[in-house]
C-alpha cells in the first residue's frame, strides 16, 4: 500500500501484549452485553484515541500482533460504530486503507483532545441511548484532563485509561525512581494533565468527581 510503504510498526513488549488481550476481552464482553439490551436498545460505539496503525510487532517473537483497533473491529457482535484517532499521518493512512469498505468506521488525524471533545463525545450522549467504550492509551503525556472530566460527567462512556508510568518517572519522579507509591504516580499523572487543584483530592476523589466512570486502569 502506497500510504504505508515507509511505515515502521511499533515494537511492543510482554506487558503491552497482555494489555491488548485485556482490552480485547473487555471489549468483547462489553459489546455482547450492550448489544443484547432491548428496553431500550442501545447504540454502543468503540473509541480509540491513540489508535496507532492497528498492528504491532512483538519484541518476544518478531511476529505481527493485532493492535487495539483491529481487535475491536473483530469483536462479535460488532460495535455499532468505531471512532479511531491518531496524530501520526502514516498510521492513520494505514487504518483508512484497512477499513475503507466499512461505513461504520470513522477515522480522524490530529489532536485527540480536540477531536474527542468536539466530534466524538457529542455523538455518544446518554439521553440518545448511546454508550461508548473509550480507550485512552497515550504515547506520553498528550492527554488533556478535560477529556477525562467530560467523559466521566457524560455517564455514557466507560473508559480504559493507561497510566504512562515511564513518562511520569522521566518528567516528575526522576529524582526518586525507586519505591514510588502508586497513589503518588496517580496524582502526578493528573497533575501533568493540568488539573493541580483536583490532584490534591487523590485518586478516589478524582474518580468520584468524574461520576465513577473511569473504571479499568492499567
ZIFEN-V384956 format. One line per field, one symbol per residue. ss: DSSP state (A for helix, B for strand, O for the rest). phi: phi as a letter, one per 40 degrees, with the letter a starting at -180 (. if undefined). Layout:
# ZIFEN-V384956
ss->???
phi->???
This chain:
# ZIFEN-V384956
ss->OAAAOOOOOOBBOAAAAAAAAAAAAAAAAAAAAAAOOBOOBOBBBBBBOOOOOOBBBBOOOOOBBBOAAAAAAOOOOOOOBBBBBBOOAAAAAAAAAAOOOOOOBBBBBOOAAAAAAAAAAAAOOAAAOBBBBBBBOOOOOOOOAAAAAAAAAAOOBBBBBOOOAAAAAAAOOAAAOOOOOAAAAAAAAAAAOOOAAAAOOAAAAAAAAOOOOOOOBO
phi->.ccbdbcbcccbcdccccdccccccccccdcccccccbbccbcbbbbbcbcgcgabbcccbgccbccdccdccccbccccabbbbaccccccccdcccbccbccbbbbbhccdcccccbcdccbcdccfbbbbbbbbccabcccddccccccccgbbcbcbccccccccccbbccbcbgccdcccccccccccgbcccdccgddccccccggccccba
